[in-house]
Every structure is written in C-alpha cells, then in structure tokens.
Amino acid sequence: MSSFFDQSTDQSRVKAAIVANYFWAWAKVIISVAKKGRDRRIAYIDLFAGPGRYTDGTLSTPLLILERAIADPDLREMLVTVFNDCNSDHSRTLETAIAALPGIETLRYKPRVQNYEVGEEIVKQFEQMSLVPTLFFVDPWGYKGLSLRLINSVLKDWGCDCIFFFNYNRINMGLPNDAVDEHMDCLFGKERADALRESLKGLVPAERETAIVEELSQAIRDLGGKYVLPFCFLNDQGTRTSHYLIFVSKHVRGYEIMKEVMAKQSSKADQQVPSFSYCPADRKYPLLFELTRPLDDLEQMLLDEFAGRTMTVRGLFDAHHVGRPYLLKNYKAVLLKLEREGKIRANPAKRKTNTMADHVQVCFFR
C-alpha cells in the first residue's frame, strides 16, 4: 500500500477523471436547486483520500475537486469538503498539498482533513446525520471499510450520489475465504453472501465475475440505490478484470450524466457504443478483440419492444436505456436508419438532414 501513490497509472488517471468530471456535472445540476433552499451548501466527501498527489506530481482526486471549486464562483461559496485517510502520513501530506493550492483561501468553507479508520463509528455518524446534497467517494485499498450500510448511510438523503471502488480481484478471492467472511457479509449482506458463495462453486472466471457484480448491484438496488452503473478496469493485456468503479444514484438524471462521463473514458466503442471499461490493450492492440455490432442489437430490440407504439425520441430513450450501454446519440442514429428503411414513421417528417430531435414523434409499425 505504501507504494500505491508512487506513480500514477493510466487506470488511476481515468478513475480520477471519471470522479472529477461527474462531480462538476453533478454540482451544476444540484447548485441550481440548492440556491432555492434555505441551506445552500453542497458537499464532497472522500473517506480514503490519500496524499493528494502521486510522487510523480500527478494530482489525485481531492486536489482535482478543489481546483474545480476554486475556479467556480458558486462552488467557492457553497461547497463543503471532507477528506479522510486512516494513514496519518497521507492525511498530513494532503493537508500540505491543499494549503499550497492557488486560491484555496477563496473557498468559504475550509476543506476538512481527518484521520480516522473507516468502520462502524463513521457509518453510525452518517446514519444519524441529515446530509446536504453530497457526492460520496469511497476508494479503499481492498475491501475493509466498504459496506452496504456505509453506502446507504449517504444515499438515504436527497441529492446524494455515491461512487465507490470495487476491488474485484480481492473480493473474488475473499468470498470463499472463511477468514474474511465478516467483510464479505458487510459488503453483500450475509444472506446474499452465503448464497453467492454457494452459487460460485464450479463457475468459470467470466461467469464468476458476472455473478459477483450482479449480486452487488442487486444488493444496492434493494437498499434504494435504483440506478447502478459499473465501469470495468482490465489489466494491461486485456485478459483479466482488476477492479470496478461503481456509481450509485436514486435519480435517473445522475445515471444519465454518469453514462456520458464514463462513455468518454471508455477505451473502446464499437459503432460508437461505449464499452464502459478501460483497458490499456485497447489502445496498444486495437485489433486484439473481436468486433461486435451493438447498434444492430439495439435496432432489433426497438422493433420488437415498441411495435405498434408511438412516442417521442426522448420518451423512448428514457423508457429503454437504463441497464443498457446505449447513449442518446446511439438511439438517434438507429432511429434515423429505421426511418430511411421505412421501418418507422417520424413526425415531423421534414427536418434538418440527419437530425432526430428529442421532441420528434416516432411510430413503430406492427
């Protein structure tokens, strides 16, 4: 763990970009609502913050967030930040790095740096608090401290979203290990963890991964985190998953925003449909993986599921995209193709060439 922050990797830069870019988009939406209320604060909480910089000088997430706040007049007045790390060396280094940021004194609320072990006490504190709208980032080294209760303790309040690091390799090894049953039970819930341990027996690696990520997503949904979006990181050769960054929200708007953010950080997109994964091998060896045609799949899904129905483009997207990799632009591309082929009717028919605006009505034939 001591060498983790020695040098930033492609994966760490992508992870930081996803969190920082979502924070910015989330903040712009939340600020417009928060300004109308009595408490105009919003918050960013990071429980495993690290030292702020890698030893090669690259900024990690806490400093990227604070730089965004310093640059924006609304955030300077409204943002409350809490950074925690149980490593006292990291927390002291982070405090020094924060103090050295140009313009840090312009923030109305001074960033708070803490040095606590993440466990039962912190969970209880969050459960008893009524939080202002908060983006919550949980990035543990392994799995200690990460639990369903911790995620739910923040998600329970309005405007709160969570992004957490899911170390797939360590959790995959931990599930059959009796020595860490308590940690696995906290992460999945005991009943679900026991069932998962049993169901994993005899599964091949790809099936194990699907089962583990699906069970975690379902456990989160059961707590009220209706919208769950995983982003997968693979090793340098593209042969094995190393970890996931998982986003959780109670609101579809946050889910839609994060989809766009993660799409831009995906290392591969077939027919402009993002993979929601990052693999260094995708850039080094662009022909390494079998090509798919995901838009063809979407085309057939729409024809089958919406036969005989008429709805707006935006209504169609809202009704269909959750749990699928497609972006709004993918739906529009498919609808334009179906219109050219005479498989749907769009109203108005006369529009600017190759456009399919949100309000256009599309009729699917039976």
C-alpha positions as CSV (number, residue, x, y, z in Angstrom):
1,M,0.0,0.0,0.0
2,S,2.9,2.4,0.7
3,S,3.9,2.3,-2.9
4,F,0.4,2.8,-4.3
5,F,0.8,6.6,-4.8
6,D,4.4,6.4,-6.1
7,Q,3.3,6.8,-9.7
8,S,0.0,7.4,-11.4
9,T,-1.2,4.8,-13.9
10,D,-3.5,5.0,-16.9
11,Q,-6.2,3.4,-14.8
12,S,-5.7,5.8,-11.8
13,R,-5.9,8.8,-14.2
14,V,-9.1,7.5,-15.8
15,K,-10.6,6.8,-12.4
16,A,-9.8,10.4,-11.2
17,A,-11.2,11.9,-14.4
18,I,-14.5,10.0,-14.0
19,V,-15.0,11.2,-10.5
20,A,-13.9,14.8,-11.1
21,N,-15.9,15.1,-14.3
22,Y,-19.0,13.7,-12.7
23,F,-18.6,16.0,-9.7
24,W,-18.6,19.0,-12.0
25,A,-21.7,17.9,-13.9
26,W,-23.5,16.8,-10.7
27,A,-22.6,20.1,-9.0
28,K,-24.0,22.2,-11.8
29,V,-27.4,20.4,-11.5
30,I,-27.5,20.4,-7.7
31,I,-26.5,24.0,-7.3
32,S,-29.4,25.3,-9.4
33,V,-31.8,23.5,-6.9
34,A,-29.8,24.3,-3.7
35,K,-29.8,28.0,-4.4
36,K,-33.6,28.0,-3.9
37,G,-33.4,26.4,-0.5
38,R,-32.5,27.7,3.0
39,D,-29.3,25.6,3.2
40,R,-27.3,26.4,0.1
41,R,-24.4,24.1,0.9
42,I,-23.4,21.0,-1.1
43,A,-20.7,18.6,-0.2
44,Y,-18.0,16.2,-1.4
45,I,-16.8,13.5,1.0
46,D,-13.8,11.2,0.3
47,L,-13.1,8.6,3.0
48,F,-9.9,7.2,1.6
49,A,-8.4,10.4,0.2
50,G,-4.7,9.5,0.0
51,P,-1.9,12.2,0.0
52,G,-3.4,14.3,-2.8
53,R,-0.5,13.8,-5.3
54,Y,1.4,10.9,-6.6
55,T,5.1,11.2,-6.2
56,D,5.4,11.9,-9.9
57,G,3.4,15.1,-9.3
58,T,0.1,14.0,-10.8
59,L,-2.9,15.3,-8.9
60,S,-5.3,12.7,-7.4
61,T,-9.0,13.2,-6.9
62,P,-9.1,15.5,-3.8
63,L,-7.0,18.2,-5.5
64,L,-8.8,17.9,-8.8
65,I,-12.1,18.5,-7.0
66,L,-10.7,21.5,-5.1
67,E,-9.3,23.0,-8.3
68,R,-12.8,22.9,-9.8
69,A,-14.3,24.5,-6.8
70,I,-11.7,27.3,-6.7
71,A,-12.4,28.1,-10.3
72,D,-16.2,28.4,-10.0
73,P,-17.9,31.3,-8.1
74,D,-20.9,29.2,-6.9
75,L,-18.7,26.3,-5.7
76,R,-16.4,28.7,-3.8
77,E,-19.4,29.8,-1.8
78,M,-21.4,26.5,-1.5
79,L,-19.0,23.5,-1.4
80,V,-18.1,21.8,1.9
81,T,-15.3,19.2,1.5
82,V,-14.3,16.4,3.9
83,F,-11.2,14.3,3.2
84,N,-10.3,11.3,5.4
85,D,-7.5,8.9,5.4
86,C,-6.6,6.5,8.2
87,N,-2.9,6.8,7.2
88,S,-1.6,9.8,9.2
89,D,1.2,10.4,6.7
90,H,-1.3,10.6,3.9
91,S,-3.6,13.0,5.8
92,R,-0.7,15.3,6.7
93,T,0.6,15.3,3.2
94,L,-2.8,16.0,1.9
95,E,-3.3,19.0,4.2
96,T,0.0,20.4,3.0
97,A,-1.0,19.9,-0.7
98,I,-4.4,21.5,-0.1
99,A,-2.8,24.6,1.6
100,A,-0.5,25.0,-1.4
101,L,-3.3,25.2,-4.0
102,P,-3.5,28.7,-5.5
103,G,-6.7,30.4,-4.5
104,I,-7.6,27.9,-1.7
105,E,-8.2,30.8,0.7
106,T,-11.2,31.9,-1.6
107,L,-13.3,28.9,-0.5
108,R,-15.9,29.9,2.0
109,Y,-15.7,26.5,3.8
110,K,-12.1,25.4,4.5
111,P,-11.5,21.8,3.5
112,R,-11.5,19.5,6.4
113,V,-8.9,16.7,6.6
114,Q,-9.5,13.8,9.0
115,N,-7.5,10.8,10.1
116,Y,-10.0,8.0,11.1
117,E,-10.3,4.3,10.5
118,V,-13.4,3.8,8.4
119,G,-15.7,1.4,10.2
120,E,-18.8,1.1,12.4
121,E,-18.5,4.5,14.1
122,I,-18.3,6.5,10.8
123,V,-21.3,4.6,9.5
124,K,-23.3,5.4,12.6
125,Q,-22.5,9.1,12.3
126,F,-23.7,9.3,8.7
127,E,-26.8,7.3,9.6
128,Q,-27.7,9.8,12.3
129,M,-27.0,12.9,10.2
130,S,-29.2,14.6,7.6
131,L,-26.8,15.4,4.8
132,V,-26.8,18.2,2.4
133,P,-26.6,17.1,-1.2
134,T,-23.3,15.1,-1.3
135,L,-21.1,13.3,-3.7
136,F,-19.6,10.5,-1.8
137,F,-16.4,8.8,-3.0
138,V,-15.2,5.6,-1.4
139,D,-11.9,4.3,-2.7
140,P,-10.4,1.7,-0.2
141,W,-7.2,-0.2,-0.9
142,G,-9.0,-3.5,-0.6
143,Y,-12.4,-4.0,0.9
144,K,-12.0,-3.1,4.6
145,G,-14.5,-0.4,5.5
146,L,-16.6,-0.8,2.4
147,S,-20.2,-2.0,3.3
148,L,-23.8,-1.7,2.2
149,R,-24.5,0.2,5.4
150,L,-21.9,2.8,4.6
151,I,-23.2,3.3,1.0
152,N,-26.8,3.5,2.3
153,S,-25.9,5.9,5.1
154,V,-25.2,8.6,2.5
155,L,-27.7,7.6,-0.3
156,K,-30.6,8.0,2.2
157,D,-30.6,11.8,1.8
158,W,-31.8,13.9,-1.2
159,G,-29.3,14.8,-3.9
160,C,-26.7,12.3,-2.6
161,D,-24.8,10.0,-5.0
162,C,-22.0,7.5,-4.4
163,I,-19.0,6.4,-6.4
164,F,-17.0,3.5,-4.9
165,F,-14.0,1.4,-5.8
166,F,-14.7,-2.3,-6.0
167,N,-11.5,-4.4,-6.0
168,Y,-12.8,-7.4,-7.9
169,N,-9.6,-9.5,-7.6
170,R,-9.5,-9.3,-3.8
171,I,-13.2,-9.8,-3.4
172,N,-13.3,-12.7,-5.8
173,M,-10.6,-14.3,-3.6
174,G,-12.2,-13.2,-0.4
175,L,-15.7,-14.8,-0.9
176,P,-14.5,-18.4,-0.4
177,N,-12.1,-17.4,2.4
178,D,-13.6,-18.0,5.8
179,A,-11.1,-15.6,7.4
180,V,-12.8,-12.6,5.8
181,D,-16.4,-13.7,6.0
182,E,-17.3,-10.7,8.1
183,H,-16.1,-8.3,5.5
184,M,-17.9,-10.1,2.6
185,D,-21.1,-10.2,4.7
186,C,-20.9,-6.5,5.3
187,L,-20.4,-5.9,1.5
188,F,-23.2,-8.1,0.2
189,G,-25.4,-8.8,3.2
190,K,-25.0,-12.1,5.0
191,E,-27.9,-14.0,3.3
192,R,-26.8,-12.8,-0.2
193,A,-23.1,-13.5,0.5
194,D,-23.9,-17.1,1.6
195,A,-26.0,-17.7,-1.5
196,L,-23.3,-16.2,-3.6
197,R,-20.6,-18.4,-2.1
198,E,-22.6,-21.5,-3.0
199,S,-23.5,-20.4,-6.5
200,L,-19.9,-19.6,-7.4
201,K,-18.8,-23.2,-7.0
202,G,-17.9,-24.6,-10.3
203,L,-18.3,-21.4,-12.3
204,V,-15.7,-20.4,-14.8
205,P,-13.9,-17.0,-14.2
206,A,-16.2,-15.0,-16.6
207,E,-19.3,-16.4,-15.0
208,R,-17.9,-15.7,-11.5
209,E,-17.3,-12.1,-12.4
210,T,-20.8,-11.6,-13.8
211,A,-22.4,-13.3,-10.8
212,I,-20.4,-11.2,-8.3
213,V,-21.1,-7.8,-9.9
214,E,-24.7,-8.6,-10.5
215,E,-25.3,-9.6,-6.8
216,L,-23.6,-6.5,-5.6
217,S,-25.7,-4.4,-7.9
218,Q,-28.9,-6.1,-6.7
219,A,-27.9,-5.6,-3.1
220,I,-27.5,-1.9,-3.7
221,R,-30.8,-1.7,-5.5
222,D,-32.6,-3.4,-2.6
223,L,-31.4,-0.6,-0.4
224,G,-32.9,2.1,-2.7
225,G,-29.9,2.8,-5.0
226,K,-32.1,2.4,-8.0
227,Y,-29.5,3.2,-10.6
228,V,-26.3,1.3,-10.6
229,L,-23.6,1.7,-13.3
230,P,-20.3,-0.3,-13.1
231,F,-17.2,0.8,-15.1
232,C,-14.6,-2.1,-15.5
233,F,-10.8,-1.8,-15.5
234,L,-8.8,-4.5,-17.1
235,N,-5.2,-5.4,-16.8
236,D,-2.6,-4.2,-19.3
237,Q,-3.1,-7.2,-21.5
238,G,-6.8,-7.0,-21.5
239,T,-7.1,-10.6,-20.3
240,R,-8.5,-10.1,-16.8
241,T,-10.6,-7.6,-14.8
242,S,-8.7,-5.9,-12.0
243,H,-11.4,-3.7,-10.5
244,Y,-14.5,-1.7,-11.0
245,L,-15.6,1.8,-10.3
246,I,-19.3,1.6,-9.4
247,F,-21.8,4.6,-9.5
248,V,-25.0,4.6,-7.5
249,S,-27.8,7.1,-7.6
250,K,-31.5,7.3,-6.7
251,H,-32.2,9.6,-9.7
252,V,-32.1,8.7,-13.4
253,R,-30.7,12.1,-14.2
254,G,-27.5,11.3,-12.3
255,Y,-27.4,7.9,-14.0
256,E,-27.7,9.6,-17.4
257,I,-24.9,12.1,-16.7
258,M,-22.6,9.4,-15.4
259,K,-23.2,7.3,-18.5
260,E,-21.9,10.2,-20.7
261,V,-18.9,10.7,-18.4
262,M,-18.0,7.0,-18.4
263,A,-18.5,6.7,-22.1
264,K,-15.8,9.4,-22.7
265,Q,-13.3,7.5,-20.6
266,S,-14.1,4.1,-22.2
267,S,-11.1,2.8,-24.1
268,K,-13.2,1.2,-26.8
269,A,-16.5,2.0,-28.6
270,D,-18.0,-0.3,-31.2
271,Q,-20.3,1.5,-33.6
272,Q,-20.0,4.5,-31.2
273,V,-21.5,2.4,-28.3
274,P,-19.1,2.7,-25.4
275,S,-17.7,-0.4,-23.6
276,F,-17.9,1.2,-20.1
277,S,-14.4,-0.3,-19.5
278,Y,-10.8,0.8,-19.7
279,C,-8.1,-1.5,-21.0
280,P,-4.6,-0.2,-21.9
281,A,-4.5,-3.1,-24.5
282,D,-7.4,-1.5,-26.4
283,R,-5.1,1.4,-27.4
284,K,-1.9,-0.7,-27.8
285,Y,-3.6,-3.5,-29.8
286,P,-6.8,-2.1,-31.4
287,L,-7.4,-5.4,-33.4
288,L,-7.0,-7.7,-30.4
289,F,-10.6,-8.1,-29.6
290,E,-13.5,-9.4,-31.7
291,L,-15.6,-6.7,-33.2
292,T,-19.3,-6.6,-32.3
293,R,-22.2,-4.7,-33.8
294,P,-24.1,-3.4,-30.8
295,L,-26.3,-0.9,-32.8
296,D,-27.7,-3.9,-34.8
297,D,-28.8,-5.4,-31.5
298,L,-30.4,-2.1,-30.4
299,E,-32.2,-1.8,-33.8
300,Q,-33.9,-5.2,-33.3
301,M,-34.7,-4.6,-29.7
302,L,-36.6,-1.4,-30.5
303,L,-38.5,-3.0,-33.4
304,D,-39.5,-5.9,-31.1
305,E,-40.3,-4.0,-27.9
306,F,-42.0,-0.9,-29.3
307,A,-44.0,-2.5,-32.1
308,G,-47.3,-0.6,-32.6
309,R,-46.3,2.3,-30.2
310,T,-45.8,6.0,-30.8
311,M,-43.6,8.1,-28.6
312,T,-41.1,10.9,-28.6
313,V,-37.4,10.2,-29.1
314,R,-36.7,11.4,-25.6
315,G,-39.5,9.3,-24.2
316,L,-38.2,6.2,-26.0
317,F,-34.7,6.8,-24.6
318,D,-35.9,7.3,-21.0
319,A,-38.0,4.2,-21.2
320,H,-35.3,1.9,-22.6
321,H,-31.7,3.0,-21.8
322,V,-31.4,2.1,-18.1
323,G,-29.3,-1.0,-17.6
324,R,-28.1,-0.9,-21.2
325,P,-24.9,0.6,-22.6
326,Y,-26.5,2.9,-25.2
327,L,-26.3,6.7,-25.2
328,L,-29.0,9.1,-26.5
329,K,-26.9,9.6,-29.7
330,N,-27.0,5.8,-30.3
331,Y,-30.8,5.8,-30.2
332,K,-31.0,8.7,-32.6
333,A,-28.6,7.0,-35.0
334,V,-30.7,3.8,-35.0
335,L,-34.0,5.7,-35.4
336,L,-32.6,7.6,-38.4
337,K,-31.6,4.3,-40.0
338,L,-35.0,2.8,-39.4
339,E,-36.7,5.9,-40.8
340,R,-34.6,5.7,-44.0
341,E,-35.5,2.0,-44.3
342,G,-39.2,2.7,-43.9
343,K,-39.5,0.7,-40.7
344,I,-40.8,3.6,-38.6
345,R,-42.5,6.9,-39.3
346,A,-41.2,10.1,-37.7
347,N,-43.2,13.3,-37.2
348,P,-42.4,15.9,-38.4
349,A,-41.1,14.2,-41.5
350,K,-39.5,17.3,-42.8
351,R,-36.5,18.2,-40.6
352,K,-32.9,19.2,-41.0
353,T,-31.0,16.4,-42.7
354,N,-29.8,13.6,-40.5
355,T,-31.4,15.0,-37.3
356,M,-33.7,13.4,-34.8
357,A,-34.6,15.9,-32.1
358,D,-35.8,14.9,-28.7
359,H,-39.3,16.0,-29.3
360,V,-39.8,14.2,-32.7
361,Q,-42.6,11.6,-32.5
362,V,-41.7,8.1,-33.8
363,C,-44.3,5.5,-34.7
364,F,-43.2,1.8,-34.8
365,F,-45.2,-0.3,-37.2
366,R,-46.6,-3.7,-36.2
